[in-house]
Amino acid sequence: MADALTHPLTFNLPPDGSMLALDAYRAGGGYQGLEAARATAPAAITEQVKASNLRGRGGAGFPTGLKWSVLPMGPSARRPKYIVVNADEMEPGTFKDRLLMEQNPHLLLEGIAICARAVEAEMAYIFLRGEYTLAATRLRQAITEAEAAGWTEGFRLHLHTSAGRYMCGEETGMLNALEGKRANPRTKPPYPGISGLWGKPTVVNNVETLCNVPGILAHGVDWYRGLGRTADGGTKLYGVSGRVQHPGLWELPMGTTVGEILDLAGGMRPGLKLRGLLPGGASTEFLTPEHLNVAMDFSAVQKAGSRMGTGTMIVLDDQACPVGMTANLTHFFARESCGWCTPCWSGLGWADRILQAMERGEGNPGNIEKLEFLTGFWGPGATFCALAPGAAEPLLSAVKYFRADFERHIVEHRCPYEGWDA
Amino acid sequence: MPKIHIDGRSYDVAPGQNLLEACLGLGFHLPFFCWHPAMGSVGACRQCAIKHFKDEADAKANGGRLVMSCMTAAEEGIRISVDDPQVVAFRASIIEGMMLHHPHDCPVCDEGGHCHLQDMTVMTGHNYRRYRFSKRTFRNQYLGPLINHEMNRCIQCYRCVRYYREYAGGADFNAFGISDHVFFGRERDGVLENEFAGNLVEVCPTGVFTDATLKQHYTRKWDLRWTPSVCPHCALGCNTSPGERYGTVRAVFNRYNSAVNGYFLCDRGRFGYEYLSSPERVTLARQRRDGVRADLTPEAALAQLTQAAAGVAADPPGRWIGIGSPRASMESNFALRQLVGAERFFAGVEAHEWELDTRIAAILRQGAVHSPSLGEVERCDAALVLGEDLTQTAARMALSLRQAMRQQPLREICDPLKIPHWLDHAAREAIQGEHGPLFLATTAATKLDDIATHTWRAAPDDVARLGYAVAAALNLDQDTAGTVTAEWRAAAAEVADALLAAERPLIVTGVSSGNRGQIEAALAIAAALAVRGKHPAVSFVLPECNTLGLALLGARPLPEGMDMVRFGLAHGAIVVENDLFRRAPAEEAKAFLAQLDQHGGHLVVLDQIRHATADAAELLLPAAGVTEGSGTLISSEGRAQRFFTVAAPTPNRAESWSWLEAAQGHTPALDDMVAQLCALVPELEPLRQAAPPATLRLAGQKVARETHRFSGRTSIDAAIEVSEPKPPVDPDAPLSFTMEGYAAQPPAALIPYFWSPGWNSPQAQLPYQQRINAPLRGGDAGVRLLEQVAGSQFPCAGEPPPRFEPKAGRWLIIRLYHLFGSEVLSGLGRAVGSLAPDAYVALNPADAERAGLKEGDAVRVEPDGRRGYQVPLRLLPELPVGVAGVPAGFAALDGAGLPHWGTVTAEAPHA
């Protein structure tokens, strides 16, 4: 049975999809983590988070405690210090933070409050994807409740709804957007922990990441590390989209295998076979049916040649066109390039136009090599931020696993999957 | 000095640089776009990629990783490769990416031939187009008469928006949209508002922003004849390269001088040259006899001038006077002074201003005050400005001050965080809106207000009182000046603390307010700071390109000269490059000319432009001004700088000094003039070093004004004369008027234009530098005349003026300055003139309401005892009550001796 000790993120979500209000949240042990944190010295909180092995759930998997520990502490630190919650969930196929914010907003607020105590932050912003209007309403309600109940003591909490752009989800692009500037990424180093929002020390954490923090404080590091099946601690919200029987989202121990997650989604719809999947959102490399036993954690997926990313997989079946899927994703990335660095704004547009041409039956010999060249153009150090390298991952792996499909598009001057139901 | 290793060889480089700067300084051809020497690195274009190795073993194993040289510090021991095949290929692919959408319109693009994108494309070897899809296109905007917009050429390097917003402080320009269709322009069509917008022409690495004035008479860079020149449109002495063809100047480019203008000019300086083609130019000599005007041949003109000169010599002394000019060269003023005698040489400057000009010259001469170069202004870390609207009166200094105000936050915020100053966006993000202490006390709003710590609006006397209060606060002296300027005590304490806390404090004042007290107050502050152990710099802003030179040369005040004619003590006047109607009240100037006429007297005028004085001249001679003549100017810093003509000599145009010398039977020679000047005015002796003499030869050659690609050499004059004429010779410069000449880098004062193999764009300035942003090799152009003398006394600084008291129904009429229009020459240019405001009088809205006046009303502004003029009323909320402003450059009131009390009254409706 799901409870606070097995499913700390989701155990008491109302089944009707409504929001877990403050009373109900408290009844399930809510804000006990914050109470524990208030009895703990700031540095010790950060030490616990470090020891828990919590890694960022936004996609990159950076150790959360390490991120917090970079911030200067004590009276000499530059202030105010900020927390910025990355709630700009724009990664295609990803909808895990939405669930948490719509149904369990107090869990996020508690995580923020603990972080604020740990890093001595005076101000926190939740940077929310603009389309998440229900989450905005519920977060506002939760903030009002939490403020009235004194759970935000010691810092101020603001909800900022984004005007919307994929780049706003990049942590430094987000900082620029919050400051009212173009959401171009920033030079790193300096990292936000040193010079972040308004040039001040700043923690930028993903929603799900912060939602993991209250449990660590309430139930301890050992409990947390024991939740996962692998070295990466805790539970993870895993999602599945695509033509499976039951697309959805599950809180499971970190390291649950790809196959187990697919089973929970009921497997493929009748008549369809699994062709491949992007394990953690659009900007990860394809895995194939041979990878069903890969554990979904940061290191195992990496070993399999991809990234766990957000942990929300997009499934490709055998009757959908892999070129079309790649074209669709590349079109998204090309459109969402912020226009800052040349390999990205120029190269993505080019790749997009090649893929669209292939889909229209206008592919030419040499196009595949050109796509490979372009993905090389987005290699390590070549671009300013991770957007184009992220776009390269599905594209390069699609060419690797589905090269024959790309070749057929060129040779047959048409999409062999014509009429497939996108 | 860090030692770095590039492709296996070791080099010593200057500390604090990034690898791109280091590599460029060492002469490597490493391509770049978004990095700019004055704006630092942001890592957007990815063009300057190199290989970075962990250590020697990594380098030997051919490992390494790709990094951007502009974003990586040139630290001790770093090992990199510029030639690694992977990075060479990557750099070519970046150009290919930029060229996807770049039109293939080089043959019809104004940038062609001095295009950084062309240079970089050639440098990386990209030459074949593989992209087969449609290019993205944009709609262009009308950005005003100065700058042309052609967005399809954009390669999204972001230099323009960084320059315009972050460097120059403009607001009406931005980047719009994302992906491969980012649009750089305004929110809607309209004239760019920033006074330094013209630099976009050189900042843009390709042809998006081009010189709209050049477009009117377009010529390729390689087809222009260039010359080392100095901007004549204000007193700062920015170094310029005008380009000429077929007898007309086509464009003005920046000429790098690390101590003066660096890489940037103001728009008046860049585009003001169009006055040279104005219908108001004097192109032929002309006589006026019995009211009838007739053109003269050059020979006849010289004969008449010779006659006049003989008259000067023959007459009993004092029968002729000479009136010099602050916009004429040292040599022209000196030649006139020599001709008429020092006792009969008068300053063609409005009397009240002349008093201030000479006071400033005396202060600087005394050596107690340090007069900073613009380069030093840019490095100051706290500044107080008394009475100058710098963006309008000394624009380039305003741009320097804007950069200077980053000094303190860079030091206090970025240094502890180890963010290098060249890592531009990281530094700006860390600094955010922080500025160093900048205090502006002026009579009206200024365009530096946005970065000021504090601004005060006050009448000129009250600005001076604030200055005195600051001095009192520094003196810890509450009983004298402190009590009489008590209203400023709190403000003064704030300013005094900031100046004391600064490492390099600066005080700026000048003559534009027409207020002696401001100058004395600046001096008092400097003296007080010196007593407190600081080394303050004081910048005195003067109005014209040679105001300081004329003041150092010495001349009697203009009214005394006019009196000599009035009282019949003189019956002839030679006026050099001046219009008396802008230097004396109109009615006095008119009376002066009438008296000369009545007494059968003579008026000889030498000038480039026509005006009321020129029209009244018995003999009018076409003088060559700065761009089309040669001579020396002394900037307000006290820097003597030589300018050389861009135009080949014609009998119908010569420098004033040249006409005057010829009229005395001398063979005109610039170096002779300089030698005589230095002999007679020993304190000007260093001026001799402003440029090498005309006899200099480098490897046996002169320096070529024309590029080695200059076309049409043998046929350029074929429409006039089929046979190839003998090239003209410039007796005054070691510069030829041809393509032939010394090919390597000449001394800075002789660089006509910047070009280096592979570098055709304005970035060609870089290979001429000792290292990036350092002085040019061999030293920057110009020589400072007035250095601080250790131990010299501060000249007595006077008493504060009484507090300004508004008077019922009367106003203190002051001058308000406009970059476009307040300077006479540039205002005659087509584009700059079109941007000049029409005459107006401005009042505080409360004043206007009391007087029953409203915006746009026709009113009569009338200084006491002077003629009145009808102008429309403007409301200016920041103007202090009791003060009325008229635009400087409004000819009718330029000579009225403002500030001056007067009235502003409703113009009676026409009967």
Interface residues (C-beta under 8 A of the other chain):
Chain A: R165 M167 L175 R182 R186 T187 P189 P190 I194 S195 W198 G199 A334 R335 E336 S337 C338 G339 W340 C341 T342 P343 W345 S346 G347 L348 G349 W350 R353 A357 N364 K370 F373 F377 G379 P380 G381 A382 T383 F384
Chain B: V42 G43 A44 C45 R46 Q47 A49 R65 L66 V67 M68 M71 F90 S93 I94 G97 M98 L100 H101 R130 Y131 R132 F133 R136 I155 Q156 Y158 A175 G177 I178 S179 D180 H181 V182 I413 L417 I419 L423 H425 A426 E429 A430 I431 Q432
